Amino acid sequence: MLLLRTLTALALGAALATAAWADDDGISPDRPNIANSPDVVGRGTVQIETGLSGASDDGAHGLALPWLLRIGLSEALELRLDSGGYQRVRQDGITTKGWNDVGIGFKWHLADGGGTMPGIGLLGHLSFDTGSGAFRGQGTRPEIDLALHWDLGGGYDLSVMPGIYQDRNDEGRRYTGGVLAASIGKALSDDANAFLEVAGQRLASARNGGQQVTLDTGITYRLNKDVQVDAAVFRGLNKDTPDWQWTAGLSLRW
């Protein structure tokens, strides 16, 4: 297996000082919370993050198998392929099954954090209408997110992720919406971490689907440097958000 080593980058020029590094402390997945970290997987590393997710809202119940594949192109840049995977929803005695759309994106580690300065990462993403039936979106939908991370000391950290996306509403009209998540993490041991997060997973006007805001908490545990398991639960905070969501997952690194 390929274990990542911590690297220190030289400045590329007076106008650009991008930190290039890899985390030798072990695997660092982006799941299960919403706010991503600025960390990338490192050159030549492949990482898969997947799990089982469920949702319950007004008598409707759903299950999905989402996945994210991360491929390190350099010590500061990774390619990302993802999908909500296979999904099943049951409501009023009717079961709908199908595949969710597939997306492609990147994460660019822009800077290490230190003191009051956060670690910074930039994420870009395109979702394509490749899904089936009711799970298929409309056209190509872009999204840009900024990942910010502060080490607060004492085993605590703060991650904040603002973002912006474009989609189409039920009338087929394109609109712009936002994303905003803030997560407080706490190291319970060298391998276990817990978090508490407030996430605006989808911030749009009522005609464009409304606000989807959750309060979520979860735990992650590294079995070794290349394997992590996780679990989280999400509580919807408004009428446009599912009442409850949950996930249990597995992440592997090569």
HELIX and SHEET records of a PDB file:
HELIX    1   1 GLY A  133  PHE A  135  5                                   3    
HELIX    2   2 ALA A  206  ASN A  208  5                                   3    
SHEET    1   A15 ILE A  94  TRP A  99  0                                        
SHEET    2   A15 TYR A  86  GLN A  91 -1                                        
SHEET    3   A15 ALA A  60  ALA A  64 -1                                        
SHEET    4   A15 VAL A  46  ASP A  57 -1                                        
SHEET    5   A15 TRP A  67  GLY A  72 -1                                        
SHEET    6   A15 LEU A  77  SER A  83 -1                                        
SHEET    7   A15 VAL A 102  ALA A 111 -1                                        
SHEET    8   A15 GLY A 119  PHE A 128 -1                                        
SHEET    9   A15 ARG A 141  GLY A 153 -1                                        
SHEET   10   A15 TYR A 156  ARG A 168 -1                                        
SHEET   11   A15 ARG A 174  ALA A 187 -1                                        
SHEET   12   A15 ALA A 192  LEU A 203 -1                                        
SHEET   13   A15 GLN A 212  ASN A 224 -1                                        
SHEET   14   A15 VAL A 227  GLY A 236 -1                                        
SHEET   15   A15 TRP A 244  ARG A 253 -1                                        
END                                                                             
